[in-house]
Each structure stands twice: as structure tokens, then as C-alpha cells.
Amino acid sequence: MLASPLAFLLPALLTGPASAEPDATSCKTGVHHVELSATTPPEPAQVCISPGQVTLINFDGTLVPGSMTLDGVDRFTQAEPGASSLKLVPSEKLAAGERLRLTVRFKDTAAPTSAAFQLIVHPTLAEPLVDVHRQTRPVESFHQELRAREEQVRQLEEENARLRGQNAAPGGLAGLHALSLLDMRAFAARDNSKSAKASKTSALHVDGPVASFRATGRVAVTARLVNPEGMAPWTAHDARLALEGRKGVELKVLEVWPRAAIPPGDWLTLVVEAETSGMESQGPFTLRIWEAEGGRTAIIHGVMLP
């Protein structure tokens, strides 16, 4: 996902060269089902993407780690392969009409062993959810997944609406005002250095102050984390901010930033932003940040919010 308002100091994105725009009618607004034949190599499936909008591709099998190849990957804000899915968020560096090739390989031996796509950059439309299956299935089997997929589409549409709103807003404090995150109560801050401590099982160590900040309906927690010597590089993937002592009570995390690797023996200050309201914001909280690959988790207990 894109950096949210509390991370508004990110560099401005550049605009790439213009080219022919795709036909809007070719971009699907619901679930795009892609069937891969086991015998005949198919033409790469065409998928519409758009700057600042999320496209999620689900596969029916586990992907080979590191097997993704994507043209212009450095011009994507996010290109995150999971175990059996791929989340794409293009940046403004991509121009409408550009066509990019994406390939992945499957971990099992079922045919076909790989999948190829042609990503078409549209100025405003993105296909939110693409379901990829490697065998022909009857229509009835799609109905079994419909409710779950519709919910995924709804969540992706909400996220895209929020991202479009952020892109249209000005930067700085004016941008926070445009997004209704600035009012008479904003802002507040709290030093958590005394209460917040890394768990004994945490993959990373806390080296410096842990602080929390509040805007209207949002909170952010910052922590300087160290990756111990002798360990593999560690890159943040996602986070949870859960209330201690009350099972199932947690804030909705909106952003973990930056998603840069922390080499062994080095440190990085991470920001975790979440939605908050009234009762949910009472502390203390436990912050868990897990890495993109490898399963190591940074755990900080005793986080208090302002």
C-alpha cells in the first residue's frame, strides 16, 4: 500500500513517457478469473493496473520464492509476492498505455508450472482482484468462492478509494486537512521509552526511543530497531497493534514504512500507522512487525498511545 498521510514526506514520484491508453471496457471491475491450460501455452492474460491503486492476484498453488519477474519493478510502490498471491501498487512513474510483462513460477509439479501476464497501465482503472487457476472448472465451483471474493473486492475498493483521495490531496498539513485528519485535537505525542520494551523472543532489538503520535482517527508508533549481528537482512512486511489483556481487540494497521532491508548489525526507524477510535485506543498495546520472508517477528510490549 502507499504511504499514508503521516508519512507525507516521501519523495515526489516522476511521470513516465506517454503512450496509447487501453480501452476502459477491457478493464474488469469485479473478480477477473484467469484459467491456465495444462496442455496449450496460453497467451499472457491482460490485467489493467493504475497508479496508486491496488491489484491483488491470487493463485491456486504456492509460488517459488523469488521467482517473480516484472518489467519496471522499480516503478512500483509495491510488488509483493506472498505464498500464493501477489499485491501490486504501481507508482506515478508508469504512463498510461504502458504494457509490462509479469511472470511467476509454481512450486508444485502441476501443469502449467508458470504463469505470464501482460499488465496494461490505465490512467484511472485497475482490476482489484485476479483469480488464477490452472485447470478448467465448472461455473458452479466459482459460486462457492463468490462471497469471499466479493468481500475481498469490497476491501480493495475501499483501499483504492483511500489511496486515490491521498493522491488528489496536497502535501504537508494542508493534505492532512483535506483528508479530515487535522482538527482542534490534532496533534498529540507520547514518549514510550519507559513503558515499551522488546520481547525476549523478538527478532529485533529496540535501540532508542519508542514514540506514539495521534492525528484525527489515526495513530502512529515509531521505533528504532536493530537487526542483530550474524542474522540475515530483515525487511518489514506487515504489522499488528493488539491491546494487551483483551483477546481480539486490535487496531487496523494502514501502513508500515519504510519497507527497506535492515542489514545485520544495522538499524532502521520504522513507522506503523493505524486507525483508532475511543475505546480501542486505550493501552498498553503489543506491536508485532513481521518480515516479508523468513518468519522473524519484531515484538514490542507496553506501547501506550497519546
C-alpha positions, 0 to 999 in steps of 0.5 A: 500500500502507499504511504499514508498521510503521516508519512507525507514526506516521501519523495515526489514520484516522476511521470513516465513517457506517454503512450496509447491508453487501453480501452476502459471496457477491457478493464474488469471491475469485479473478480477477473478469473484467469484459467491456465491450460495444462496442455496449450501455452496460453497467451499472457492474460491482460490485467489493467493496473493504475497508479496508486491503486491496488491489484491483488492476484491470487493463485491456486498453488504456492509460488517459488520464492523469488521467482517473480519477474516484472518489467519496471519493478522499480516503478512500483510502490509495491510488488509483493509476492506472498505464498500464493498471491501477489499485491501490486501498487504501481507508482506515478512513474508508469504512463498510461498505455504502458504494457509490462510483462509479469511472470511467476513460477509454481512450486508444485509439479502441476501443469502449467508450472508458470504463469505470464501476464501482460499488465496494461497501465490505465490512467484511472482503472485497475482490476482489484482482484485476479483469480488464477487457476490452472485447470478448467472448472465448472461455473458452479465451483466459482459460486462457492468462492463468490462471497469471499471474493466479493468481500475481498473486492469490497476491501480493495475498493475501499483501499483504492478509494483511500489511496486515490483521495491521498493522491488528489490531496496536497502535501504537508498539513494542508493534505492532512486537512483535506483528508479530515485528519487535522482538527482542534485535537490534532496533534498529540505525542507520547514518549514510550521509552519507559513503558515499551520494551522488546520481547525476549523472543523478538527478532529485533532489538529496540535501540532508542526511543519508542514514540506514539503520535495521534492525528484525527482517527489515526495513530502512529508508533515509531521505533528504532530497531536493530537487526542483530549481528550474524542474522540475515537482512530483515525487511518489514512486511506487515504489522499488528497493534493488539491491546494487551489483556483483551483477546481480539481487540486490535487496531487496523494497521494502514501502513508500515514504512519504510519497507527497506532491508535492515542489514545485520548489525544495522538499524532502521526507524520504522513507522506503523500507522493505524486507525483508532477510535475511543475505546480501542485506543486505550493501552498498553498495546503489543506491536508485532512487525513481521518480515516479508520472508523468513518468519522473524517477528519484531515484538514490542510490549507496553506501547501506550498511545497519546 
